[in-house]
C-alpha cells in the first residue's frame, strides 16, 4: 500500500491510523508508487483548490493504472477522508477511476472494502459515527525524523461556523478517553519523541465521558462576550485536566495543542495558568480570528465580536508573558465590504501575530453559507484583499520576530536546513523556525562530550536576525528542557 496525505494535521494523524489498521491486516507499506498494489489518498475538502489537486492526481494515477502489466494484480485506488465524505457519489461515478471510498469514521472497514475491491467491485463506506475515536488504535508514527508527533484527542466539530465544511465531513464532536491519549503519549516518549501536538478541530471543548464519576460535573462557562450555537454540555473531564496529565508524562517533552476556539477560554482560564506554569507546555497559542469585522464574524457565526476577541488577546498576553500568537483569517467571505476588509487589516496590525494562515474564501456545498448567503465578492477582489492581508501580516510578523533579536531561544533540532547542509533547522517554543550553523557545541549540563547537535537535541541559540518567517542565530550550547527552564 502507498499512502499520500493532503491537507491538515488531522489528515496526517488519520494516515497513521489507517496505516496502523492495514499493517495489522497484513499489508506492507511502500514509498515507491510503482511498487504499490493499493494507492490511498487521504484527502481534504476545506477549499476547492485542495479538491482540485486530488482530481488532478487521479488523472495521473489513471495512466499508472493503464500501464500496469497484465501479469500483476490490478492496481486499486482509494479516496479516504473528508473529500470521500463530501463527494462519494461523484468520486465513484466520475470516470470509474476509484475502487474504494472511505470517510473519516470508516478506516476500521478498510480491509473489508479493499477485499471487495479485489473482486472487481467498487466499495464505499462514508457513515459518520457518533462515537468513533479510534481510541484503541495506536497510530504508527510517520512524521519528521521521529522528533515530533501529532496525537489526535478528539474528532468532529459542533460549532457550525457558516463557512466551514468540517461538521459535515467529520461529523459531531467526540473525545477520546484520557487514558488512551496518555498511553499514546507515553509510548511516544519511550520512542524518544521530543514534541507532541494535541490535535482536534476544537481541542479546548474536549470532554472525556468515559469515567462515570465525572459525568455530573457542571458545564464550563464561555469566555466573556462569547456565545455558541449549541448548549454547553455538562459532565466529563475537560481539556485542562488532559493538558495537566499529558505535561506530567515527560519533563523533556514539549506539549502544544491546536486548534482551540476562542470561545472556550473561560475567565478562570486554568488552561492559560497551566501554560504559564509548566516549563514543557509551549508559550504559544493559536487563536483563530477569521475576520476583524464584527459584522462578518456574525455572518460567519463565530460567536464573538471584534472587541471580545481583542479582550481575550489582552487577557492571554497578561496571563502568559511573552506568549507567541498565531491565527487563521478568511478574506472575501460572503458580503464582506472594503470597510470590513480594512478592519481585518487593522486587527492584524493591532495584535501583531508571529504566525498566520490566510486564505481567500472558497464556497463549498453542504455548508450553511451555501444555503443562506451569496458568494458575492469577485475573485479578483478576493485576490487583492488576500495579497494585502499577507503583506500586512508579514510586515507585523517581521516586527514581532525582530523583538527576539539578541535573545537566547531554546530550539528543538529537527534536522539539516533545507537550503544548506552546513546549517541546522529547528523550532523555538513559539513554533517559529530557527536556523543556525551546525558546529561543535559544549553540553550545558556537562553530561556529554562536546559534539554536534542531533535531531531531538535542545540547543540554546542566540538570535542574530529575523524575518517574518524565520529566525537566524548562533548556537551557544546543547542543553535540556528542564535545565533551560531552571536557568531562565
N, C-alpha and C positions, 0 to 999 in steps of 0.2 A: 504494500500500500504506500502511496505517495500522498502526503498531506500538504496543502497550500493554504495559508491563512491570510485573510483580508480584514481590514477594519480595526476595531478597538481591542484593548487588552482582554476584554471578556472573551473575545474570539480566540486569542492566544490560549487562554485558560480552557476554553471549550475544545480546542485542538488537542490539548494534553489529556482531557477527559476521554475524548473519542479514541485517542490512540491507546490509552490505558485499557479501554474495553476491548479493542481489537487485538491488542497484544495478548490479553488473557484468552482470546479465542483463536490463538494460533497464527495470527498474522505477523509477518516480519515487515520492517519499515525500510524504505529505500529513499535516498536523496537524489537518485537518478530517475528522471521522468521515463526514459526508455526501458528501464527495468520493471516498471510498475505493471501490475495486473489490475489494480484498482487505483483510480485517482480521485481524491476527495478534496473539494474546495470548501473551506469554511468561510461563509460569505457575510457581507454587511449590507444593510438596506437603508442606512440613515440618510444617505444622499444619492441622488441619481447617478453621479459620477462613479460611486462605488459599485453600483449595479452594472453600469456600462462596462466597467473593467472586467466583470465576470462574463458578460455576453461576448466580449472580445476574446477572452481567454478560451471560452468554449469553442469558438471558431478555430482557434489554433489546435485545440485538442481533437477536433473533428478530423483534421488532417492526420494527426497521430494515430487515431483510431483506424482510419482508412489504410494507412501504411502498414498496419500490424500484419506480420507474416501469418499465413493460414495455419501453420504448424502450432502456433501458440494459441492459448485460450483467448477469446475476445476480450478487449480492454473494456473495463466497466468504469463509468464516470458518475460521481455523486456530488450533489449540491447539499451542503449542510448549513444549518444556522438560520439567520434572520431572513435572507432572501428566499430560502426554501419555504419558510413560513408564509411570507407575503405573496409569493408568486408561484405557488405549487402547480396550478393548472397550466400556466403559461410555460413553465420550465419543462413539464412533462410533454406538452404538445408541440412546442416550438422545435421544429426540425428533428424531433425524436432523438435528440443527442444525449440526453441524460438518462441513466439507468436507475439511479437511486436518489430520492429526495427525503431528507430527514431534518425536521425542525429542531430547535434548541433543547426541547424536552424529550427527544426521541433517540438520543445516542445509544441508550442501552439496547435499542432494537436494531442497531446497525448490522450485527452478524446475521440476523434473520433476513433483513432487507437485502443484504448482499447475496445471501443464499438464493433468494427469489430471483434476483437479477442474473445469477449464474444460469438459471433455466431459460433465460432469454426474455423474461417479462420485466416491465418497469415496476418498481416498488416504491411506495411512499408512506411516510408517517409524519404528519405535522400536528398531531394532537398536542395542545398545550395542557400542562398539568398544573394542579393547584398545590402540589406538594413535592414535586421532583426537585431535589437539590444536589443529587449525586454525592450525598454526604459520605457514603460508604466506599466511594471510588477515590483512591489516592492517585491524583494525576501524575503522569510521567513527565518530569520536567524537561523542557527542551530549550529554555532561554539562555541568554548570553553567558557562556563560559561557566555556568553554574554559580555565578556570584550573586545574581538577583533572581527573584521568583515572584510570581503573582499567585495569590491564594483567593479563590472565589468564595465569598462568605454568604452571598445571597443571590437570588435570581429574580428577574422581572422588575416591574415598577408599577406603583399605583398612582403616580402624580398626574397623569393625563394632561401634560402640557400640550397645548393645541398644535404645536409644530412637530411633535415627536411621535415616531412610529413604534418605539420600544415596547409600550404596553401591549401592542397588537402582535409584535413578532416574538416577544419573550414572555408575555403573559403577566400574571399578577405577582406581586412581591411575596417571596417566602424565603426564610432564612435557614441556613444550615445550623445544626446543633453545635454549640460552642465546643463540646468535647471533640467532635470530628475535625474542627478547624485547628484546635490545639494539637491534635495528633499529627496533622499535616505539617504544621509549623515546626514541631519537634523533629519530625523526620527531615525536614529541610535543614534545620540547624545541625543535625548529625551529619548531613551530607556536606556541610561547610558553606552553605548559602549564607551570605552576609547582609542581605537586604530583602525584606518581604513587603509586598504591597497588597493590602487587603482590598479586594475588588468587589464592587457591586454597582448597580445603576444608581443606588441611593443609600450608600453604606450607613449613614447615621440614623436611618429609620430601622436598622437591624433589630430583630425581635425573635429570640430563640424560645420557643414554647415547649421544648422537649422535656423540661424538668417541671413536674407537677407543682412543686411548692412555690414556683414563681408565677403561676398562671393568674393570680389575682392582683398582681402589682398594678397600681394606678397608671393610667396613660400619661405620658410626659406632656408638658406644655410646649407650645411653639415659641420661637424667638419673638420678641416684641415687634408688633407691626406686621406679623406674617399670618397668612391664612392658608387653608388647604381645602381641596375639593372633597376629600374623604375624611371621615371622622377618625381622630387618633385612637388607636386600638390599645386597650389595656392588656396587662399580662406580659410575662416573658422577661428574659434577661436582655438588657439593652447594649448598645454599641460601646458605651463607656466601660461596661463590665468586660466585654470581649477585649477591648483595647488594653485594659489593665492586665488581663490574664496573658495576652499574647506578648506584651512587652516584658513580662517577667521570665519568659522561657530562656532567653539567651541575652545577657547584657552586652554581648558583642554583635548583636544583630539589629540593624536599623529597621524600624517599622514605619511604613507610610500607608495611606489609605486614599482611595478615590472610587467614585466621585460622591462627595456629600451634597446634600441640598441645603441651601442657606436657611430654610425654614426650620431645620431640625437641630439648630444650635441654641437650645433654650438658655434663659438667663443664668440658671445655676451653673451651666457650662462646665460640667465635670469633665467633658472631653477636652476642652481648652485647658483646663487645670492639669490634666494628665500630660498633655503635650508639653506644657511649660515645665512640669516637674521631672519627667523621665528623660534621662540623657539619650536613650535609644529610640524615642519617638521623634521623628523629624519635625523641626520647627518650620513646617511648610504646609500650607493649606490650599486646596483647590476650592475656590468659591465661584461657581458658575453664575455669572450675572445675566448673560444672554442679550441684554439691552440696557441702555442708560435712561430710557424713556419710560416713565410710569404708564403712559397710555399704551405703549407697545407691550410692556410687561403684563398689563391687564389682558390684552388680546392674546398673549401667549399663555395665559392662565398660570403665571408663575407664583402668584400668591403673595407678592410683596411690591412695595413702591420703591422708587429710586432712593428715597430718604431712609426707608427701613434697611435697605441693603447697605447704604453708607454707614448707618449707625452700627450695623453688625461688623463692618470692616474696622471701624474705630474700636469697638469692643474687643475684637480679635487682637488688634495691634496693642491695646492696653494690656490684655491678658498674657500675650506671648511676645515679649520684647524681641525685635529683630526678625519676626516671622517673615517668611517669603511667601508671597501670594501669587497664585495662578488663576486663570479664569477662561470661560468659554463665551464667545459672542457670535450671534447670528445677525447678519445685516440684510436689509431688504425684505424683512418679514411683511406679510400682508398689511397694507395700509400705512406702512412706515413713510413719514414725510421727511423732508430735508431737515426740519427742526428736530424731529425725533432722532435722526441720524447724528446731528450735531451734539445732542445730549449724550449719546453714546461716546462720541469723541471726547467730550468733556469729562465723562466718567473715567475713561482710560487715563486722561491727564491727572485727574484728582487722586485716583487710587495708586497709579504707577505700579502695575504688575511686573514681576520679573519674568513670568512665563505666560504665554497666551495662545489660545486656539481659536482662530477666527475663520468664519465661513459665510458664504452667501447662502441665503435661504433656498431650499430645494423642496418644492411641494411633492408630497407622496400621497397616494391613495390610502384610504383607511383612517388616516389621522383626522382629528377633529377639524383642523383648519380647512381640509379638503371639502368638508360638508358645509362649513359655516362661513368661510372667508374667501376673499378673492386674492389670488396671487398677482397683485396689480403693480408691482414695482418692476419696470422693464429690466431686462438682463444687463444692458449697458450701464444702467444706473446702479444696479447691484454691484457690478464690477468696479465702477468708480468709487462707490462707498467702501467696498471691501479694501481697495488699494489705499484709501485714506486711513481707514482703521489700522491696517497693517503698518503703514508709515508712522502713525501716531504711537501705536504700541511699541514699535522698535525704538523710536526716539526716547520714550519714557523708560523702557526696559534698559536701554543703554545707560541712562542716568541712574536708575536704581542699581544696576550692576556696578557702575563706576564707584558707587559708595563703598564697595567691598575692596577696592584697590588699597593696598597697604596692609590689609588684614590677613591673618593666618586662617586658612579654611581647612577643615578636615575633609579629605577626599577619599572615597572608596574607589580603588582602582578597578576598572573594568577590563582594560587591555590596551594594546597599542593604539595610538591615534590613527584615524583613517588616512590622514594626509601625510603622516611621516612616521617611519618605523623607529626613528630616534626619540619619539615623544610618546608619553602615556596619556591615556584619557580616563577620566572618572567623573563622579558627580559629588557635589558637596551636599550638605544637609538639606539645602533648599532645592535640590534636584537640578541644579544648574551645571552644565558641562564644564569641566576644568581640564585644561591641557598643560602639561609640564614636561620638562626634559627627563628622559629615562637615564638616571645617573645612580652611582653608588650612594647609598644612604646609611646613615647611622640608625640604630634602633633606640628609640627614646627610653624604652624600659630596660635596655641593655641585656635582653634575654636572648637576642640573636646577634650573630656577627654582622658587621656592615655588609650590605648587598643591594641588589636592585629590587625594586618593588615588583610584586607579582599580582595578578588579578585576585581580588579578595583581600588585599592588604589595605590598611588605612594609612594614608600619608598626610602629614601636615604640609600644606603648600601656602607660601606667601604670594598673594595675588599682586601681579605687576601691571596687568592691563585687562580691560573688559570691553566687550561689545554687547549688542542686545541679546546675543545667543550664548556667548561663551566667555569664560574667564581664562586667563593665562597666568602662569606663575612659576616660581622656583620652589622645588621641593626642599623641605627643611629636615624631616626625619620620618621614619616609619614609627607608628605608634598603635595604640589600641583605642577603641571607642570609649571604654571606661576611663582610661588614663587621660585622654584628651578632655573628657568632661570634668575630671577632678582638677585638672590644672587650669580650667577655663575661668 
